[in-house]
Amino acid sequence: MMSNKKFQTFFDCGFSKIRAGTFNADNDKDALCVESEFFIDRSNLESKIKKIIVSLEGMSDEYINSVNLMVDSPEILSIGISLSKKLDRAKLKEENIKFLVQEAKQQILKYYTNYNIVHIIVNNYKIDGIDYSSLPDEIECQFISLDILFICLPTDLILYYKSIFSKLNILIDQFICTSYAKSINYKNNLSLSGHVSFIDVGFNKTSIITYLNKKIIFIDVLPIGGNHITKDISKILEIDLDKSEIVKLNFDQNPETLNKQDSSSDILQKIIFARTEEILELCYRSIKSNLFLTDMVKMVLTGEGSRILDSKYKDKISFSNDIDFLDETLEDICQSGFKFISEPNKQEVVVVPKKSIKQGFFEKLFHLFR
């Protein structure tokens, strides 16, 4: 039975690789993780997912009938809304917050009909002119306003994955934005302060998640990623895309894979560094234009698309900002989803699927703050 399940399973469905981990709910060190090979053709995605499920079930000795699904998309939307309410010196209650969040949610659903809300984040509480990062206890309030950030995924993408897992008789408990969950996990593990941007370079997109100290303040997605570097290599060196991907991933280990003239290694580096510099510059412009910053921003690079670089190449990249390369593992990625579900997050409102049992109106929709 479901109540006897010992493991929680998390799938990260990227555009070029699938990763999955199953975690013991009572002991997060008891984890089993697997990943697919790199792929470009997504036509047989269902069989790749099924293969991973069979593998995890065999290792855990437990059937998988539900998963939490981590996904990203170049079409992801982040939408900020500010709403306020006058309370006439009444004591501030959670019901007041739920009312404002629900009102904002209805506006999103009304105007963005082709999107599903996957995360609702309360960034700031302004109570009688004073800012709070979390809801204070037992406070009287004349006027309150909330800054709320919604992260949304295209409805077509949601239905696409639901259809695939449904064919495998598996329910999706919750959708999670991969780059957002990873940024929370890595931020909590690093001692960083001030403005910090996590740059997640994927196959065909680059996500920018920016924090000021512990507060998320900005999300953007650029339609450019590691695949653009592969295409550049293919075009300039006149080799096919599969060979270009191999050359890209091994350029610092085995330049001879090109089987061309000696100058090919230098050309390859120039191609890779030029496109990387472009991605970083586009990220920095996005951050500056959205936050009106004039000073330096620390940027932490993650994602499959950034694996071709590491700290030893920082000096070869013409980019003025402070950048670090985070060498994330399969376990790091899967654990980001597990920690996102299991650990408290005071900023996030948790959307709960409606159930048949009778509950209050807002209780059907929310558990307020994990």
PALO-385308 format. One record per residue (C-alpha): residue number from 0; residue in one letter; x, y, z. Coordinates in steps of 0.2 Angstrom, whole numbers, plus 5000, padded with zeros to 4 digits. Layout:
BEGIN
DRENMAR num residu   px   py   pz
DRENMAR NUM      A    X    Y    Z
...
//
This chain:
BEGIN
DRENMAR num residu   px   py   pz
DRENMAR   0      M 5000 5000 5000
DRENMAR   1      M 5005 5018 4997
DRENMAR   2      S 5007 5021 5016
DRENMAR   3      N 5020 5008 5017
DRENMAR   4      K 5031 5015 5004
DRENMAR   5      K 5048 5018 5011
DRENMAR   6      F 5055 5028 4996
DRENMAR   7      Q 5051 5044 4987
DRENMAR   8      T 5057 5045 4969
DRENMAR   9      F 5062 5061 4959
DRENMAR  10      F 5065 5062 4941
DRENMAR  11      D 5074 5076 4932
DRENMAR  12      C 5069 5076 4914
DRENMAR  13      G 5081 5086 4905
DRENMAR  14      F 5082 5089 4886
DRENMAR  15      S 5097 5079 4883
DRENMAR  16      K 5098 5067 4899
DRENMAR  17      I 5086 5059 4912
DRENMAR  18      R 5091 5058 4930
DRENMAR  19      A 5082 5049 4944
DRENMAR  20      G 5084 5046 4962
DRENMAR  21      T 5074 5037 4975
DRENMAR  22      F 5076 5042 4993
DRENMAR  23      N 5072 5034 5009
DRENMAR  24      A 5060 5046 5018
DRENMAR  25      D 5068 5041 5035
DRENMAR  26      N 5086 5042 5030
DRENMAR  27      D 5091 5053 5016
DRENMAR  28      K 5108 5045 5015
DRENMAR  29      D 5099 5030 5009
DRENMAR  30      A 5098 5035 4991
DRENMAR  31      L 5099 5026 4974
DRENMAR  32      C 5102 5037 4958
DRENMAR  33      V 5104 5033 4940
DRENMAR  34      E 5104 5042 4924
DRENMAR  35      S 5102 5039 4905
DRENMAR  36      E 5115 5042 4892
DRENMAR  37      F 5116 5058 4883
DRENMAR  38      F 5103 5060 4869
DRENMAR  39      I 5096 5072 4856
DRENMAR  40      D 5082 5062 4849
DRENMAR  41      R 5067 5063 4861
DRENMAR  42      S 5056 5052 4851
DRENMAR  43      N 5058 5037 4862
DRENMAR  44      L 5058 5046 4879
DRENMAR  45      E 5045 5034 4886
DRENMAR  46      S 5056 5019 4884
DRENMAR  47      K 5071 5029 4892
DRENMAR  48      I 5060 5033 4907
DRENMAR  49      K 5054 5015 4908
DRENMAR  50      K 5071 5008 4908
DRENMAR  51      I 5076 5020 4923
DRENMAR  52      I 5060 5015 4933
DRENMAR  53      V 5064 4996 4931
DRENMAR  54      S 5082 5000 4937
DRENMAR  55      L 5077 5009 4952
DRENMAR  56      E 5063 4997 4956
DRENMAR  57      G 5076 4983 4955
DRENMAR  58      M 5088 4992 4967
DRENMAR  59      S 5076 4998 4980
DRENMAR  60      D 5065 4982 4979
DRENMAR  61      E 5050 4993 4979
DRENMAR  62      Y 5037 4997 4965
DRENMAR  63      I 5036 5015 4959
DRENMAR  64      N 5018 5021 4957
DRENMAR  65      S 5021 5040 4959
DRENMAR  66      V 5036 5052 4956
DRENMAR  67      N 5040 5070 4959
DRENMAR  68      L 5045 5077 4942
DRENMAR  69      M 5059 5090 4940
DRENMAR  70      V 5058 5100 4923
DRENMAR  71      D 5064 5116 4915
DRENMAR  72      S 5059 5124 4899
DRENMAR  73      P 5065 5139 4888
DRENMAR  74      E 5047 5144 4889
DRENMAR  75      I 5046 5145 4908
DRENMAR  76      L 5038 5161 4915
DRENMAR  77      S 5042 5170 4931
DRENMAR  78      I 5028 5183 4935
DRENMAR  79      G 5029 5195 4950
DRENMAR  80      I 5013 5203 4958
DRENMAR  81      S 5011 5215 4972
DRENMAR  82      L 4994 5215 4981
DRENMAR  83      S 4989 5224 4997
DRENMAR  84      K 4975 5224 5010
DRENMAR  85      K 4969 5236 5023
DRENMAR  86      L 4966 5228 5040
DRENMAR  87      D 4962 5242 5052
DRENMAR  88      R 4973 5237 5066
DRENMAR  89      A 4967 5220 5066
DRENMAR  90      K 4978 5205 5071
DRENMAR  91      L 4987 5198 5056
DRENMAR  92      K 4982 5180 5052
DRENMAR  93      E 4987 5167 5040
DRENMAR  94      E 4969 5169 5032
DRENMAR  95      N 4974 5187 5027
DRENMAR  96      I 4989 5180 5018
DRENMAR  97      K 4980 5166 5010
DRENMAR  98      F 4967 5178 5003
DRENMAR  99      L 4980 5189 4995
DRENMAR 100      V 4989 5174 4988
DRENMAR 101      Q 4973 5167 4981
DRENMAR 102      E 4968 5183 4973
DRENMAR 103      A 4985 5184 4964
DRENMAR 104      K 4984 5166 4959
DRENMAR 105      Q 4967 5169 4950
DRENMAR 106      Q 4975 5184 4941
DRENMAR 107      I 4989 5172 4934
DRENMAR 108      L 4976 5159 4929
DRENMAR 109      K 4965 5172 4920
DRENMAR 110      Y 4979 5180 4910
DRENMAR 111      Y 4991 5166 4907
DRENMAR 112      T 4979 5152 4901
DRENMAR 113      N 4992 5142 4893
DRENMAR 114      Y 5003 5140 4908
DRENMAR 115      N 5002 5130 4925
DRENMAR 116      I 5008 5137 4941
DRENMAR 117      V 5022 5126 4949
DRENMAR 118      H 5029 5138 4962
DRENMAR 119      I 5021 5152 4972
DRENMAR 120      I 5035 5162 4982
DRENMAR 121      V 5031 5176 4994
DRENMAR 122      N 5046 5187 4993
DRENMAR 123      N 5042 5201 5005
DRENMAR 124      Y 5029 5206 5018
DRENMAR 125      K 5027 5225 5020
DRENMAR 126      I 5017 5228 5036
DRENMAR 127      D 5014 5246 5040
DRENMAR 128      G 5029 5251 5030
DRENMAR 129      I 5041 5239 5037
DRENMAR 130      D 5048 5224 5027
DRENMAR 131      Y 5048 5206 5033
DRENMAR 132      S 5056 5191 5025
DRENMAR 133      S 5043 5179 5033
DRENMAR 134      L 5027 5181 5042
DRENMAR 135      P 5029 5188 5059
DRENMAR 136      D 5019 5180 5074
DRENMAR 137      E 5006 5190 5083
DRENMAR 138      I 5006 5207 5075
DRENMAR 139      E 4993 5220 5073
DRENMAR 140      C 4992 5228 5056
DRENMAR 141      Q 4984 5243 5048
DRENMAR 142      F 4990 5239 5030
DRENMAR 143      I 4999 5224 5022
DRENMAR 144      S 5006 5221 5005
DRENMAR 145      L 5014 5206 4998
DRENMAR 146      D 5027 5204 4984
DRENMAR 147      I 5023 5187 4976
DRENMAR 148      L 5033 5178 4963
DRENMAR 149      F 5025 5164 4952
DRENMAR 150      I 5035 5151 4942
DRENMAR 151      C 5025 5144 4928
DRENMAR 152      L 5027 5130 4915
DRENMAR 153      P 5018 5128 4899
DRENMAR 154      T 5002 5118 4900
DRENMAR 155      D 5007 5108 4885
DRENMAR 156      L 5023 5102 4893
DRENMAR 157      I 5014 5097 4909
DRENMAR 158      L 5002 5087 4899
DRENMAR 159      Y 5016 5079 4889
DRENMAR 160      Y 5025 5072 4904
DRENMAR 161      K 5008 5067 4913
DRENMAR 162      S 5004 5057 4897
DRENMAR 163      I 5021 5048 4897
DRENMAR 164      F 5020 5043 4915
DRENMAR 165      S 5002 5039 4914
DRENMAR 166      K 5006 5026 4901
DRENMAR 167      L 5018 5018 4913
DRENMAR 168      N 5004 5018 4927
DRENMAR 169      I 5014 5032 4937
DRENMAR 170      L 5006 5047 4945
DRENMAR 171      I 5016 5064 4946
DRENMAR 172      D 5014 5070 4963
DRENMAR 173      Q 5022 5087 4960
DRENMAR 174      F 5031 5097 4946
DRENMAR 175      I 5047 5106 4952
DRENMAR 176      C 5057 5118 4942
DRENMAR 177      T 5074 5110 4941
DRENMAR 178      S 5085 5126 4941
DRENMAR 179      Y 5075 5134 4955
DRENMAR 180      A 5076 5118 4966
DRENMAR 181      K 5095 5116 4963
DRENMAR 182      S 5098 5135 4967
DRENMAR 183      I 5090 5133 4984
DRENMAR 184      N 5100 5117 4988
DRENMAR 185      Y 5117 5125 4982
DRENMAR 186      K 5113 5141 4990
DRENMAR 187      N 5110 5133 5007
DRENMAR 188      N 5127 5123 5005
DRENMAR 189      L 5137 5138 5001
DRENMAR 190      S 5142 5153 5012
DRENMAR 191      L 5137 5167 5000
DRENMAR 192      S 5130 5184 5004
DRENMAR 193      G 5124 5199 4993
DRENMAR 194      H 5118 5197 4975
DRENMAR 195      V 5122 5180 4969
DRENMAR 196      S 5116 5172 4953
DRENMAR 197      F 5115 5154 4949
DRENMAR 198      I 5117 5152 4930
DRENMAR 199      D 5111 5134 4925
DRENMAR 200      V 5117 5131 4907
DRENMAR 201      G 5106 5117 4900
DRENMAR 202      F 5104 5110 4882
DRENMAR 203      N 5094 5123 4874
DRENMAR 204      K 5091 5136 4888
DRENMAR 205      T 5100 5145 4902
DRENMAR 206      S 5091 5149 4918
DRENMAR 207      I 5096 5164 4929
DRENMAR 208      I 5091 5163 4948
DRENMAR 209      T 5096 5178 4958
DRENMAR 210      Y 5096 5180 4976
DRENMAR 211      L 5100 5194 4988
DRENMAR 212      N 5106 5185 5004
DRENMAR 213      K 5093 5172 5007
DRENMAR 214      K 5079 5180 4997
DRENMAR 215      I 5075 5175 4979
DRENMAR 216      I 5073 5191 4969
DRENMAR 217      F 5074 5187 4951
DRENMAR 218      I 5071 5173 4938
DRENMAR 219      D 5074 5173 4919
DRENMAR 220      V 5077 5160 4906
DRENMAR 221      L 5087 5163 4890
DRENMAR 222      P 5084 5153 4874
DRENMAR 223      I 5102 5148 4873
DRENMAR 224      G 5112 5134 4880
DRENMAR 225      G 5126 5120 4877
DRENMAR 226      N 5118 5114 4861
DRENMAR 227      H 5122 5131 4853
DRENMAR 228      I 5141 5128 4856
DRENMAR 229      T 5139 5111 4848
DRENMAR 230      K 5131 5118 4833
DRENMAR 231      D 5145 5131 4832
DRENMAR 232      I 5158 5118 4832
DRENMAR 233      S 5148 5108 4819
DRENMAR 234      K 5147 5122 4807
DRENMAR 235      I 5164 5129 4809
DRENMAR 236      L 5174 5113 4809
DRENMAR 237      E 5162 5105 4796
DRENMAR 238      I 5158 5089 4807
DRENMAR 239      D 5141 5081 4811
DRENMAR 240      L 5132 5086 4827
DRENMAR 241      D 5136 5069 4836
DRENMAR 242      K 5154 5071 4833
DRENMAR 243      S 5153 5089 4838
DRENMAR 244      E 5146 5085 4855
DRENMAR 245      I 5159 5072 4858
DRENMAR 246      V 5173 5084 4853
DRENMAR 247      K 5165 5098 4864
DRENMAR 248      L 5164 5087 4880
DRENMAR 249      N 5182 5080 4878
DRENMAR 250      F 5191 5096 4871
DRENMAR 251      D 5202 5098 4886
DRENMAR 252      Q 5206 5079 4888
DRENMAR 253      N 5209 5073 4871
DRENMAR 254      P 5210 5086 4857
DRENMAR 255      E 5216 5073 4845
DRENMAR 256      T 5198 5067 4843
DRENMAR 257      L 5197 5080 4830
DRENMAR 258      N 5209 5070 4818
DRENMAR 259      K 5212 5087 4810
DRENMAR 260      Q 5227 5099 4809
DRENMAR 261      D 5236 5104 4824
DRENMAR 262      S 5227 5121 4824
DRENMAR 263      S 5210 5113 4827
DRENMAR 264      S 5212 5112 4846
DRENMAR 265      D 5215 5131 4847
DRENMAR 266      I 5200 5134 4835
DRENMAR 267      L 5190 5123 4846
DRENMAR 268      Q 5194 5133 4862
DRENMAR 269      K 5190 5149 4853
DRENMAR 270      I 5173 5143 4848
DRENMAR 271      I 5169 5137 4865
DRENMAR 272      F 5175 5152 4875
DRENMAR 273      A 5167 5164 4863
DRENMAR 274      R 5150 5156 4865
DRENMAR 275      T 5152 5155 4883
DRENMAR 276      E 5157 5173 4885
DRENMAR 277      E 5142 5177 4875
DRENMAR 278      I 5130 5167 4887
DRENMAR 279      L 5138 5175 4902
DRENMAR 280      E 5136 5193 4895
DRENMAR 281      L 5118 5190 4890
DRENMAR 282      C 5115 5183 4908
DRENMAR 283      Y 5124 5199 4916
DRENMAR 284      R 5114 5211 4905
DRENMAR 285      S 5098 5202 4910
DRENMAR 286      I 5102 5204 4928
DRENMAR 287      K 5107 5222 4927
DRENMAR 288      S 5092 5227 4917
DRENMAR 289      N 5080 5218 4929
DRENMAR 290      L 5088 5223 4945
DRENMAR 291      F 5096 5240 4940
DRENMAR 292      L 5113 5235 4947
DRENMAR 293      T 5129 5244 4943
DRENMAR 294      D 5141 5234 4954
DRENMAR 295      M 5148 5217 4951
DRENMAR 296      V 5137 5201 4953
DRENMAR 297      K 5144 5184 4959
DRENMAR 298      M 5139 5171 4946
DRENMAR 299      V 5139 5152 4950
DRENMAR 300      L 5138 5141 4934
DRENMAR 301      T 5129 5124 4935
DRENMAR 302      G 5121 5113 4922
DRENMAR 303      E 5126 5100 4909
DRENMAR 304      G 5130 5114 4897
DRENMAR 305      S 5144 5122 4909
DRENMAR 306      R 5153 5105 4911
DRENMAR 307      I 5165 5109 4897
DRENMAR 308      L 5172 5122 4908
DRENMAR 309      D 5179 5122 4925
DRENMAR 310      S 5189 5134 4936
DRENMAR 311      K 5206 5131 4927
DRENMAR 312      Y 5199 5140 4912
DRENMAR 313      K 5192 5155 4921
DRENMAR 314      D 5207 5166 4916
DRENMAR 315      K 5204 5162 4897
DRENMAR 316      I 5186 5169 4898
DRENMAR 317      S 5185 5187 4894
DRENMAR 318      F 5172 5192 4907
DRENMAR 319      S 5174 5205 4921
DRENMAR 320      N 5162 5197 4934
DRENMAR 321      D 5166 5185 4948
DRENMAR 322      I 5162 5168 4941
DRENMAR 323      D 5163 5151 4949
DRENMAR 324      F 5160 5134 4942
DRENMAR 325      L 5150 5121 4952
DRENMAR 326      D 5154 5103 4948
DRENMAR 327      E 5137 5096 4952
DRENMAR 328      T 5135 5077 4952
DRENMAR 329      L 5120 5066 4948
DRENMAR 330      E 5117 5064 4967
DRENMAR 331      D 5117 5083 4969
DRENMAR 332      I 5104 5086 4956
DRENMAR 333      C 5092 5072 4963
DRENMAR 334      Q 5095 5077 4981
DRENMAR 335      S 5090 5095 4976
DRENMAR 336      G 5072 5089 4972
DRENMAR 337      F 5071 5078 4988
DRENMAR 338      K 5077 5093 4999
DRENMAR 339      F 5065 5104 4991
DRENMAR 340      I 5050 5093 4996
DRENMAR 341      S 5057 5088 5013
DRENMAR 342      E 5065 5104 5020
DRENMAR 343      P 5056 5119 5026
DRENMAR 344      N 5055 5134 5015
DRENMAR 345      K 5047 5149 5023
DRENMAR 346      Q 5045 5159 5007
DRENMAR 347      E 5035 5146 4997
DRENMAR 348      V 5016 5143 4997
DRENMAR 349      V 5013 5124 4993
DRENMAR 350      V 4999 5121 4981
DRENMAR 351      V 4990 5105 4986
DRENMAR 352      P 4979 5095 4974
DRENMAR 353      K 4961 5095 4978
DRENMAR 354      K 4954 5080 4988
DRENMAR 355      S 4937 5073 4989
DRENMAR 356      I 4936 5075 5008
DRENMAR 357      K 4927 5091 5014
DRENMAR 358      Q 4939 5105 5019
DRENMAR 359      G 4939 5124 5020
DRENMAR 360      F 4940 5133 5004
DRENMAR 361      F 4958 5138 5006
DRENMAR 362      E 4964 5122 5014
DRENMAR 363      K 4960 5113 4997
DRENMAR 364      L 4972 5124 4989
DRENMAR 365      F 4986 5128 5001
DRENMAR 366      H 4997 5122 5015
DRENMAR 367      L 5005 5139 5019
DRENMAR 368      F 5024 5138 5021
DRENMAR 369      R 5032 5122 5022
//
